[in-house]
Amino acid sequence: MTNGSTTATHFWPTSFKERGVAVPFTTPSVAMARVRNDERGRLELVISGLSGGRGVYVIGWSAVPETFKLTVFDRVLHQYINGIEIVTPDTVREAVLHATATGLAGEDAAEAAIESSSKITEDQIRISLALTQHLVESFLEDTLDIGLAELASSSGQQQVQNMLGRIARKENIDPQTLSRVLTEWGDLLEALGVLGHRPRGRYRRILDEASHFLTSFADWTRTGEIGDDHPATLIPDVLTETLRNWNDAFQEADEYAHDPRSTLKDWDKAKGALEALSVRIPWLEDGWPVIFAMWENALHGDHDQRLETVATILSGLPLMPRDEVAPDRRSHWMEFAKRLSLLAARNEQRSQSDIGLESMLRQEQVLARSLG
């Protein structure tokens, strides 16, 4: 176990890889912990404020069950994650869905995991169709009014092919090339969606949740439950600054749909940029869905539960890594890191005693909410 420095910079990771990926454990003592690859590729847990300390601690992944008294679900989740070679938000999410589908985190969470897994294929088809409809509107000034049921029929597929054929002739593009590009483009938009079309895509839905969270959190602070100088104010400050990066990334991805002619003309370049964005956006949003779910759950509780939730969120608040922040915004993030470091000095000790049933059930509810 390695105790990090007590300086603010230890709370401000250099890269996404160093920050790691949030793991939605149901054991309160490891709530907001993260997993990452070490320099040799081995897995390790990153957790702050352990034993009342002010630093960031790193624990070998194999030692986690020995260090913490985990719930049965968390032990299974630990094993699923243990099979990951390269830690990314997508590989961890896949492990979480598999572990949650076992039912060990409750029926609600299992149903949410199964539904989320089944939606992946459906969303991919719907978003690919939305992209085709968008191109028909853009190039032909026409509409492709067709649903999934019709798309599965031979007549529906012929209708789509006719429209694509018209686009190919109009833009002087080989029909097979156009078909391949649309397949690759649709795959890259699977979790992002096409702006102005349904479904919005999982990560764009998280963007919606962020706006709801900020409104809800502001309403709560106005109730007078906390003072203006309460540490909780750091949470919306960090999220608001994070949203700059989210919005920039989505705007960049949407530009390729806004100018489809240029995108098709130089698809190799566009594809590379969209691939980079499809990797970057999950890292940008990692950790926040659980925070949003924790807060929604806390709103149904009492004053003490909300304060406890705020403290838990602050213990794992995902700061944007230094390498991912624009130079003119780094002073803001350094200030956030300093505030987080000072808060860590006042954090209560993480409990490693017996698991409270009420706390565990709340974490299971959070898990179910976060899998949408």
C-alpha positions, 0 to 999 in steps of 0.5 A: 500500500502506498500513501500518496503525497499530501500536496494538491497535485496528488488529487489532480491526476496527470492522465486518464490512465493514472486516474483510473476507472470508477468501480460501482462497489456496493461496499461503502468503504470502497465506494468511489474507488477506481481501478487502473493498470500499473506500469507493468499492466497489472490491476490496482485499486486507487482510493483516497482518504483511507484510514483517515489519511489525507493521501491517495492510496494504491492497493494491488488488485489481488489484495483488495478482498483481503484489505476490505470486507466486501459484499458478495456482489463486490467479490464477484465484481472483483473477479470479473474485473480481474479478467480485464487486460486493459482498463477502460470505461467500456471494459469495466462497464462490461464487467459490471453488467456481467456481475450485476446480471447475476442478481447478487446486487438485487433484482432491480440492479439485475433487471437494469443490467439485463435491459442495458445489455439488450439495449446496446444492439437495439440502440446501435440499429436505431442510431445507424438508422437515424444517421441514414435518415439524417443523410437523406435529409441533408443530401436529398432534402427528403425523408426516410420515414421507416421504423425498425419493424419495416427495416427488418422487412425486404421492402424496408431494406429496399427503400433504404437501398434506393435512398442510399443509391440516390445519394451515391449517384448525387455525390458520385460515390461508389455505393459499396463505399457509401454502405461501408462508411455508413456502417463504420460511422454508425458503429462509432456513434453507437453510444453518442447518438446523432444530434436531433435524432432518437435515441440520443445515445448513452453518453448524450443521455449522461449529458442530460443527467448532468444538467438535471443534477446541477439544477437539483443540487442548486435547488437543494443548496437554496433550501438552507440545509447547508451554508454558502461555504460548505464543501459541497459547493465544490461538486457543481463547480467541478461538474460545470467546468467538466461540462466545458470539455463534454460539450466541446467533444460532442460539438466536435463529433456533431460537426461531422454530421452537420457537414456530411459532404466533407465527412464522406469526401475525406472519411479516413480523416473523419473516421480517425477523429471520431474514433478518438472522440469515441474513446475520449468521451467515455473517459470524460464522463467516467464516474459521474453517472454513479454520482448522479445516481447517488444524489437522486437516491439521497433526495429521497432520504433525510438530511443526514443521508444527503450530507453523507452522500455529499461526503462520499461524492467528495471522496472520489470527485473525478477531476479532469486530468492535467493533460486533458485540460486546456492551458487557459483552464489549468488554474481553475483545476489546480484550485479544485485540487487544492480545495479537494486536498484540504477537504481530504484532511478533514475527511472521516476515516473510511470504515472497514468494519462490518457492512451495514445492511442499510448502506449496502442496500442504498449502494445497490439502488445507486448501482441500479440507477447508474446502469441506464 
